[in-house]
Amino acid sequence: MWNNFISSSFDINVGIGQGSALLPILSALYFFPIFYSLEKCLKILKIPISIISFVDDGLFVSQSKSFL
C-alpha cells in the first residue's frame, strides 16, 4: 500500500540463504542504526553499556564497579 494505491498480492521467492556472504553485510547495514541509537540513548541516561553483535547472536555488556 502506498498512499491510496493498493497493489495486488503475489508470492515472492527471493531471499538470502544461510551461510551467504551477503548476510553479514546486510545485517550490519540494517542493525547498526538501531544499535547506535540505543547505545547513545543509554549513555545519555548514564547506563554504561556496550553492544556486541554477531550475525546470528547479540550481546549487551554492562560494566560497573558495584555488584548491585
N, CA, C and O atoms as CSV, one atom per row, in Angstrom:
chain,resi,resn,atom,element,x,y,z
A,1,MET,N,N,0.839,-1.178,0.000
A,1,MET,CA,C,0.000,0.000,0.000
A,1,MET,C,C,0.883,1.240,0.000
A,1,MET,O,O,1.830,1.335,0.781
A,2,TRP,N,N,0.581,2.165,-0.854
A,2,TRP,CA,C,1.296,3.432,-0.923
A,2,TRP,C,C,0.255,4.518,-1.110
A,2,TRP,O,O,-0.416,4.575,-2.141
A,3,ASN,N,N,0.119,5.389,-0.104
A,3,ASN,CA,C,-0.958,6.388,-0.083
A,3,ASN,C,C,-2.302,5.674,-0.256
A,3,ASN,O,O,-2.686,4.893,0.616
A,4,ASN,N,N,-3.013,5.912,-1.330
A,4,ASN,CA,C,-4.298,5.254,-1.543
A,4,ASN,C,C,-4.216,4.112,-2.547
A,4,ASN,O,O,-5.235,3.497,-2.864
A,5,PHE,N,N,-3.026,3.821,-3.050
A,5,PHE,CA,C,-2.846,2.768,-4.047
A,5,PHE,C,C,-2.528,1.450,-3.351
A,5,PHE,O,O,-1.608,1.380,-2.536
A,6,ILE,N,N,-3.285,0.410,-3.670
A,6,ILE,CA,C,-3.050,-0.929,-3.139
A,6,ILE,C,C,-2.778,-1.852,-4.317
A,6,ILE,O,O,-3.616,-2.004,-5.205
A,7,SER,N,N,-1.590,-2.471,-4.318
A,7,SER,CA,C,-1.252,-3.387,-5.407
A,7,SER,C,C,-1.832,-4.765,-5.121
A,7,SER,O,O,-2.210,-5.078,-3.992
A,8,SER,N,N,-1.893,-5.569,-6.152
A,8,SER,CA,C,-2.361,-6.940,-5.953
A,8,SER,C,C,-1.266,-7.747,-5.261
A,8,SER,O,O,-0.086,-7.417,-5.376
A,9,SER,N,N,-1.644,-8.783,-4.555
A,9,SER,CA,C,-0.660,-9.602,-3.835
A,9,SER,C,C,-0.052,-10.635,-4.774
A,9,SER,O,O,-0.684,-11.072,-5.735
A,10,PHE,N,N,1.180,-11.016,-4.478
A,10,PHE,CA,C,1.877,-12.032,-5.267
A,10,PHE,C,C,2.949,-12.676,-4.396
A,10,PHE,O,O,3.451,-12.056,-3.458
A,11,ASP,N,N,3.290,-13.899,-4.703
A,11,ASP,CA,C,4.304,-14.630,-3.955
A,11,ASP,C,C,5.698,-14.140,-4.320
A,11,ASP,O,O,5.983,-13.818,-5.473
A,12,ILE,N,N,6.555,-14.094,-3.308
A,12,ILE,CA,C,7.950,-13.711,-3.510
A,12,ILE,C,C,8.818,-14.886,-3.104
A,12,ILE,O,O,8.729,-15.376,-1.978
A,13,ASN,N,N,9.637,-15.324,-4.002
A,13,ASN,CA,C,10.525,-16.448,-3.729
A,13,ASN,C,C,11.970,-15.963,-3.827
A,13,ASN,O,O,12.760,-16.486,-4.613
A,14,VAL,N,N,12.301,-14.959,-3.023
A,14,VAL,CA,C,13.627,-14.358,-3.045
A,14,VAL,C,C,14.124,-14.271,-1.607
A,14,VAL,O,O,13.340,-14.039,-0.687
A,15,GLY,N,N,15.398,-14.454,-1.421
A,15,GLY,CA,C,15.962,-14.326,-0.096
A,15,GLY,C,C,17.442,-14.625,-0.116
A,15,GLY,O,O,18.019,-14.953,-1.153
A,16,ILE,N,N,18.036,-14.505,1.036
A,16,ILE,CA,C,19.457,-14.811,1.182
A,16,ILE,C,C,19.557,-16.074,2.017
A,16,ILE,O,O,19.053,-16.135,3.138
A,17,GLY,N,N,20.202,-17.064,1.467
A,17,GLY,CA,C,20.337,-18.330,2.162
A,17,GLY,C,C,21.312,-18.260,3.316
A,17,GLY,O,O,22.189,-17.398,3.360
A,18,GLN,N,N,21.146,-19.177,4.244
A,18,GLN,CA,C,22.046,-19.251,5.391
A,18,GLN,C,C,23.454,-19.547,4.901
A,18,GLN,O,O,23.650,-20.421,4.056
A,19,GLY,N,N,24.434,-18.822,5.427
A,19,GLY,CA,C,25.811,-19.009,5.017
A,19,GLY,C,C,26.216,-18.145,3.843
A,19,GLY,O,O,27.348,-18.236,3.368
A,20,SER,N,N,25.313,-17.310,3.369
A,20,SER,CA,C,25.620,-16.442,2.234
A,20,SER,C,C,26.626,-15.376,2.659
A,20,SER,O,O,26.616,-14.918,3.801
A,21,ALA,N,N,27.487,-14.990,1.734
A,21,ALA,CA,C,28.482,-13.953,2.013
A,21,ALA,C,C,27.838,-12.579,2.208
A,21,ALA,O,O,28.450,-11.694,2.806
A,22,LEU,N,N,26.622,-12.391,1.716
A,22,LEU,CA,C,25.931,-11.103,1.872
A,22,LEU,C,C,25.303,-10.923,3.250
A,22,LEU,O,O,25.036,-9.792,3.658
A,23,LEU,N,N,25.066,-12.000,3.965
A,23,LEU,CA,C,24.363,-11.919,5.241
A,23,LEU,C,C,25.053,-11.011,6.260
A,23,LEU,O,O,24.364,-10.178,6.849
A,24,PRO,N,N,26.355,-11.109,6.510
A,24,PRO,CA,C,26.978,-10.193,7.479
A,24,PRO,C,C,26.896,-8.734,7.051
A,24,PRO,O,O,26.724,-7.850,7.890
A,25,ILE,N,N,27.017,-8.480,5.769
A,25,ILE,CA,C,26.975,-7.105,5.281
A,25,ILE,C,C,25.576,-6.515,5.446
A,25,ILE,O,O,25.422,-5.400,5.945
A,26,LEU,N,N,24.568,-7.261,5.030
A,26,LEU,CA,C,23.196,-6.753,5.130
A,26,LEU,C,C,22.741,-6.620,6.578
A,26,LEU,O,O,22.050,-5.659,6.918
A,27,SER,N,N,23.113,-7.564,7.434
A,27,SER,CA,C,22.704,-7.459,8.836
A,27,SER,C,C,23.367,-6.252,9.491
A,27,SER,O,O,22.744,-5.586,10.317
A,28,ALA,N,N,24.612,-5.959,9.141
A,28,ALA,CA,C,25.280,-4.772,9.686
A,28,ALA,C,C,24.584,-3.496,9.215
A,28,ALA,O,O,24.413,-2.560,9.995
A,29,LEU,N,N,24.185,-3.454,7.956
A,29,LEU,CA,C,23.504,-2.271,7.428
A,29,LEU,C,C,22.148,-2.048,8.091
A,29,LEU,O,O,21.754,-0.906,8.328
A,30,TYR,N,N,21.439,-3.122,8.387
A,30,TYR,CA,C,20.112,-2.999,8.997
A,30,TYR,C,C,20.171,-2.719,10.495
A,30,TYR,O,O,19.396,-1.906,11.000
A,31,PHE,N,N,21.078,-3.379,11.210
A,31,PHE,CA,C,21.086,-3.289,12.664
A,31,PHE,C,C,21.928,-2.156,13.221
A,31,PHE,O,O,21.675,-1.716,14.343
A,32,PHE,N,N,22.922,-1.661,12.484
A,32,PHE,CA,C,23.796,-0.629,13.019
A,32,PHE,C,C,23.050,0.618,13.479
A,32,PHE,O,O,23.302,1.086,14.589
A,33,PRO,N,N,22.140,1.179,12.674
A,33,PRO,CA,C,21.442,2.390,13.145
A,33,PRO,C,C,20.638,2.161,14.430
A,33,PRO,O,O,20.564,3.049,15.279
A,34,ILE,N,N,20.051,1.002,14.571
A,34,ILE,CA,C,19.269,0.689,15.774
A,34,ILE,C,C,20.188,0.584,16.986
A,34,ILE,O,O,19.923,1.187,18.026
A,35,PHE,N,N,21.266,-0.182,16.849
A,35,PHE,CA,C,22.200,-0.361,17.967
A,35,PHE,C,C,22.897,0.950,18.319
A,35,PHE,O,O,23.130,1.228,19.495
A,36,TYR,N,N,23.228,1.748,17.325
A,36,TYR,CA,C,23.882,3.031,17.574
A,36,TYR,C,C,22.961,3.952,18.376
A,36,TYR,O,O,23.392,4.565,19.352
A,37,SER,N,N,21.711,4.047,17.971
A,37,SER,CA,C,20.747,4.902,18.683
A,37,SER,C,C,20.509,4.410,20.099
A,37,SER,O,O,20.435,5.208,21.033
A,38,LEU,N,N,20.388,3.099,20.261
A,38,LEU,CA,C,20.168,2.533,21.588
A,38,LEU,C,C,21.350,2.804,22.504
A,38,LEU,O,O,21.166,3.218,23.648
A,39,GLU,N,N,22.554,2.576,22.014
A,39,GLU,CA,C,23.741,2.800,22.837
A,39,GLU,C,C,23.883,4.277,23.200
A,39,GLU,O,O,24.261,4.606,24.324
A,40,LYS,N,N,23.581,5.165,22.254
A,40,LYS,CA,C,23.661,6.603,22.504
A,40,LYS,C,C,22.655,7.039,23.573
A,40,LYS,O,O,22.997,7.815,24.465
A,41,CYS,N,N,21.425,6.546,23.487
A,41,CYS,CA,C,20.401,6.895,24.482
A,41,CYS,C,C,20.756,6.370,25.864
A,41,CYS,O,O,20.563,7.067,26.860
A,42,LEU,N,N,21.271,5.150,25.933
A,42,LEU,CA,C,21.631,4.585,27.229
A,42,LEU,C,C,22.816,5.308,27.854
A,42,LEU,O,O,22.888,5.425,29.077
A,43,LYS,N,N,23.738,5.791,27.044
A,43,LYS,CA,C,24.865,6.555,27.587
A,43,LYS,C,C,24.415,7.916,28.091
A,43,LYS,O,O,24.966,8.422,29.069
A,44,ILE,N,N,23.424,8.519,27.445
A,44,ILE,CA,C,22.866,9.778,27.936
A,44,ILE,C,C,22.215,9.556,29.300
A,44,ILE,O,O,22.268,10.430,30.165
A,45,LEU,N,N,21.600,8.387,29.491
A,45,LEU,CA,C,20.982,8.044,30.774
A,45,LEU,C,C,21.990,7.549,31.794
A,45,LEU,O,O,21.616,7.102,32.878
A,46,LYS,N,N,23.278,7.627,31.446
A,46,LYS,CA,C,24.382,7.209,32.315
A,46,LYS,C,C,24.337,5.719,32.627
A,46,LYS,O,O,24.704,5.294,33.722
A,47,ILE,N,N,23.888,4.938,31.665
A,47,ILE,CA,C,23.912,3.481,31.778
A,47,ILE,C,C,25.060,2.993,30.905
A,47,ILE,O,O,24.950,2.992,29.679
A,48,PRO,N,N,26.178,2.572,31.537
A,48,PRO,CA,C,27.336,2.151,30.740
A,48,PRO,C,C,27.063,0.820,30.050
A,48,PRO,O,O,26.904,-0.206,30.712
A,49,ILE,N,N,27.009,0.837,28.743
A,49,ILE,CA,C,26.689,-0.381,28.015
A,49,ILE,C,C,27.470,-0.406,26.701
A,49,ILE,O,O,27.708,0.625,26.072
A,50,SER,N,N,27.849,-1.595,26.318
A,50,SER,CA,C,28.456,-1.826,25.006
A,50,SER,C,C,27.638,-2.902,24.317
A,50,SER,O,O,27.162,-3.834,24.964
A,51,ILE,N,N,27.475,-2.780,23.029
A,51,ILE,CA,C,26.690,-3.748,22.271
A,51,ILE,C,C,27.627,-4.475,21.311
A,51,ILE,O,O,28.319,-3.851,20.506
A,52,ILE,N,N,27.639,-5.780,21.405
A,52,ILE,CA,C,28.419,-6.615,20.504
A,52,ILE,C,C,27.423,-7.442,19.718
A,52,ILE,O,O,26.579,-8.126,20.297
A,53,SER,N,N,27.519,-7.380,18.410
A,53,SER,CA,C,26.556,-8.091,17.585
A,53,SER,C,C,27.268,-9.017,16.610
A,53,SER,O,O,28.215,-8.623,15.929
A,54,PHE,N,N,26.800,-10.231,16.560
A,54,PHE,CA,C,27.261,-11.208,15.600
A,54,PHE,C,C,26.128,-11.426,14.602
A,54,PHE,O,O,25.026,-10.918,14.807
A,55,VAL,N,N,26.372,-12.159,13.545
A,55,VAL,CA,C,25.352,-12.355,12.528
A,55,VAL,C,C,24.143,-13.080,13.095
A,55,VAL,O,O,23.010,-12.738,12.757
A,56,ASP,N,N,24.354,-14.062,13.939
A,56,ASP,CA,C,23.242,-14.862,14.443
A,56,ASP,C,C,22.982,-14.671,15.929
A,56,ASP,O,O,22.167,-15.392,16.505
A,57,ASP,N,N,23.651,-13.723,16.558
A,57,ASP,CA,C,23.517,-13.574,18.002
A,57,ASP,C,C,23.900,-12.148,18.391
A,57,ASP,O,O,24.610,-11.468,17.650
A,58,GLY,N,N,23.435,-11.704,19.538
A,58,GLY,CA,C,23.783,-10.381,20.035
A,58,GLY,C,C,24.096,-10.444,21.514
A,58,GLY,O,O,23.664,-11.361,22.212
A,59,LEU,N,N,24.854,-9.461,21.991
A,59,LEU,CA,C,25.275,-9.447,23.387
A,59,LEU,C,C,25.295,-8.006,23.870
A,59,LEU,O,O,25.855,-7.129,23.213
A,60,PHE,N,N,24.676,-7.767,25.027
A,60,PHE,CA,C,24.719,-6.469,25.670
A,60,PHE,C,C,25.633,-6.597,26.876
A,60,PHE,O,O,25.426,-7.468,27.721
A,61,VAL,N,N,26.637,-5.743,26.965
A,61,VAL,CA,C,27.606,-5.802,28.051
A,61,VAL,C,C,27.483,-4.525,28.870
A,61,VAL,O,O,27.628,-3.420,28.347
A,62,SER,N,N,27.215,-4.693,30.156
A,62,SER,CA,C,27.141,-3.562,31.064
A,62,SER,C,C,28.194,-3.746,32.152
A,62,SER,O,O,28.299,-4.827,32.732
A,63,GLN,N,N,28.969,-2.715,32.434
A,63,GLN,CA,C,30.038,-2.806,33.410
A,63,GLN,C,C,29.815,-1.807,34.522
A,63,GLN,O,O,29.313,-0.706,34.298
A,64,SER,N,N,30.197,-2.209,35.735
A,64,SER,CA,C,30.066,-1.325,36.889
A,64,SER,C,C,31.084,-1.741,37.939
A,64,SER,O,O,31.539,-2.885,37.952
A,65,LYS,N,N,31.442,-0.814,38.819
A,65,LYS,CA,C,32.352,-1.115,39.927
A,65,LYS,C,C,31.618,-1.810,41.066
A,65,LYS,O,O,32.252,-2.346,41.975
A,66,SER,N,N,30.302,-1.807,41.029
A,66,SER,CA,C,29.497,-2.400,42.080
A,66,SER,C,C,28.752,-3.632,41.558
A,66,SER,O,O,28.379,-3.696,40.386
A,67,PHE,N,N,28.547,-4.595,42.436
A,67,PHE,CA,C,27.773,-5.777,42.054
A,67,PHE,C,C,26.277,-5.498,41.982
A,67,PHE,O,O,25.532,-6.261,41.367
A,68,LEU,N,N,25.837,-4.415,42.605
A,68,LEU,CA,C,24.428,-4.053,42.569
A,68,LEU,C,C,24.060,-3.512,41.219
A,68,LEU,O,O,22.905,-3.150,40.993
